[in-house]
Amino acid sequence: MRLIRRLSVVVAVVLVASTLAPLPASAWTATVSSSGVPLPNGVYPGQAGYQSAGYYQYAPSIVQTSNTQRIIYYCANRVAYDRNAGNAVAATHDHVLFNVGTRQANGSYNWGPTQVALRPRLNPGDPNYHPATPGWAAYHICDPEVVAGRFTYTMPQTGQQTYTWAMFFTGADNDDGGADGRFNVVGVALATSPLGPWTIVGSPIIDITEPDYNPAGYGVGQPSVTSVDGQGNMLLFYSGLDCAALDTPDPSCNGLDRGTAVRTLNLSNANAPVLGARSFITTAGLTPEPFLPNSGRFLHNASWTYDASRDVFFVSRDTGALDGNEVQANIEVDRIPGVHVWTGGGTWTVIGQITSAQTGYRWNHNSGLVRDAYGGLAYQRPGDYSGVDVYFATEPGTGSTPPPWDGYFSYRMQHCTSPL
């Protein structure tokens, strides 16, 4: 969800390891290409109508399931925008879609047909009304983050079921004008296969009970998750608190605590999730944001992954110019020692950025790192820590109608790799 608007190892054990492989300086050699992922109407990059189709795609989560297969989940609309019909509002409902990719001999991925993972509830009478989705996700479901584990969930209709996949997401209820005190919240859906079908847990994981929750602002969302034990224990990162309102940044806010919170989460029993104490991730060392007071730093909209070979966490995050747009100009890849995620403090190291110089697009935003099933770094395959693989959305910045309409519907996903 636009904010102006993620280990197949036991982390607790790995974090005490003393044999760490350092990263060489100046290792960033970013190579950018089209993602190859089709639009919801099945039109692939390079085909007629691809750029002008009234669809958007952004906020990807990518799971490398094997050496030759990956699944990309992302946010998209399913009703095409038609400028002449003036249906921008009706067309702007975020869904979670996905495609299965098969690795080709040249290293690229051939993406299969687009499928629907999650859909918003919408309203009775809407042709796409989906009553199985809870009301707190009536308008949008976005920002998917998929991780494997072991989770039980009990419903009156089916009794207790055991699931092996969890999809975290941002759910938004825009239609009631905040009457229930909520806007964006963090929810989770469960499945026995990464292909679904997905069952949405009835209550959000992070809701309006969160301290400092602001329904007039962003609320909470943009979840990213890494597994701690390959079962039900994980680290949950999310945005929207503290200095999170990009349109009205607070100059009195602590510049080291901007935007991303982290909690431990035990989802073994999804009927009664257990959240640990909340803390904020430091922003020290990140590239300053030009639009924030006193050259502040802002960590939000970040995809997280863990590198067991070096005991570090990597993020890809939005940064750079804003200029009144809803998204930012650059994607930045950063790393921090794992111990600081658990204990706080520390300093980020900037690995590199994806900018218009590489992509040819004015805006580059809403990224996702390729990860293994448990949230570990997966460059070419699970367990490959030799580089980073990032998918992200672009926008040309040439729309001729008032924002956000041209901007939203020109979001197209790109792909960037770099060895480390």
Buried (B, 14 or more C-beta within 10 A) or exposed (E): BBBBBBBBBBBEEBBEEEEEEEBEEEEBEBEBEBBBBBBBEEBEBEEEEBEEBBBBBBBBBBBBBEEEBBBBBBBBBBBBBEBEEEBBEBBBBBBBBBBBBEBEEEEBBEBEEBBBBBBBBBEEEEEBBBEEBBBBBBBBBBBBBBBBBBBBBEEEEEEEBEBBBBBBBBBBBBEEEEEEEBBBBBBBBBBBEBBBEBBBBEBBBBBBEBEEBBBEBBBBBBBBBBBBBBBBBBBBBBBBBBBBBBEEBBEEBEBBBBBBBBBBBBBBBBEEBEBEEBBBBBBBBBBBBBBBEEEBBBBBBBBBBBBBBBBBBBBBBBBBBBEEBBBBBBBBBBBBBBBBBBEBEBEBBBBBBBBBEBBEBBBBBBBBBBBBBBBBBBBBBBBBBEBBBBBBBBBBBEBEEEEBBBBBBBBBBBBBBBEB
